[in-house]
Amino acid sequence: MVNIYVGNLSYEATQDDLRQAFEAHGEVSSVSIIMDKMTGRSRGFGFVEMPDQGAGQAAISALNLQEVRGRAMTVNEAKPKADSGSRGGSRGGFGGGRGRSW
């Protein structure tokens, strides 16, 4: 299984657009475009899962910098979620300083 990050998406791009582009290279398990919770609009990136590692790598090579709905996508293997929390011990990071004693 390979999890693929797709960035620089057009805000008009749909999950069907991504599925069609990636299915040209092999079976697609899932497609998700990340949506902004407040506005309901696309945040401009998403993820595609492909069960076959070889097909996933072929899709990454073939689709990186290809246009979908007028924007060149950035396509690469997604980083594991576990890596995102290892940047030092603070959680959140941007609380505005409220509740601090200094």
C-alpha positions in Angstrom: 0.0 0.0 0.0 1.3 3.4 -0.9 -0.2 6.7 0.4 0.4 9.6 -2.0 0.3 13.3 -1.2 -1.2 15.5 -3.9 -0.6 19.2 -3.4 -1.2 22.4 -5.3 -4.6 21.2 -6.3 -7.0 23.5 -8.1 -9.9 24.5 -5.7 -12.2 23.2 -8.4 -10.6 19.7 -8.6 -12.8 16.9 -7.4 -12.1 13.4 -6.0 -13.3 12.0 -9.3 -10.7 14.1 -11.1 -7.9 12.6 -8.9 -9.3 9.1 -9.2 -9.3 9.2 -13.0 -5.8 10.6 -13.1 -4.4 7.9 -10.8 -6.4 5.0 -12.1 -4.6 5.4 -15.4 -1.6 3.9 -13.5 -3.2 1.2 -11.4 -5.9 0.4 -8.9 -6.9 3.2 -6.5 -8.1 2.2 -3.0 -9.2 5.7 -1.8 -9.1 9.4 -2.7 -9.6 12.3 -0.3 -9.4 16.0 -0.8 -8.9 17.8 2.5 -11.7 20.4 3.0 -11.6 23.5 5.2 -14.0 22.9 8.1 -15.1 26.5 8.3 -15.7 27.3 4.6 -16.3 23.8 3.2 -13.9 24.6 0.4 -10.9 22.5 -0.7 -7.6 23.3 1.1 -5.7 22.6 -2.1 -4.3 19.2 -1.2 -5.4 15.6 -0.7 -4.3 12.0 -0.5 -4.6 9.0 -2.8 -4.0 5.4 -1.6 -3.0 2.7 -4.1 -2.6 -0.9 -3.0 0.3 -1.7 -5.4 3.6 -0.1 -4.5 4.9 -0.3 -8.1 1.8 1.3 -9.5 1.9 4.0 -6.9 5.5 4.9 -7.7 4.7 4.9 -11.4 1.8 7.3 -10.7 4.0 9.6 -8.6 6.6 9.8 -11.4 4.0 10.3 -14.2 1.7 12.8 -12.4 4.1 15.1 -10.6 3.7 18.5 -12.1 0.9 17.4 -14.4 -2.1 19.7 -14.7 -5.5 18.9 -13.3 -8.1 21.7 -13.8 -5.4 24.2 -14.8 -2.9 23.7 -12.0 0.2 21.6 -11.9 0.0 19.1 -9.0 2.8 18.3 -6.6 2.7 14.5 -6.2 5.0 12.5 -3.8 4.8 9.8 -1.3 3.1 11.0 1.9 5.1 11.2 5.0 3.9 9.0 7.9 1.6 10.8 10.3 3.8 9.8 13.3 6.5 12.2 12.0 4.3 15.3 12.3 4.4 15.3 16.1 8.1 14.9 16.6 9.1 18.5 16.3 9.7 19.4 19.9 7.3 18.9 22.8 4.9 21.8 22.3 1.4 21.1 21.2 -0.6 23.6 19.2 2.2 26.2 19.1 0.1 29.3 18.3 -2.1 30.0 21.3 -1.6 33.7 21.4 0.1 33.6 24.8 -3.2 33.6 26.8 -2.9 32.0 30.2 0.8 32.3 30.4 2.5 33.9 33.4 5.3 35.6 31.7 
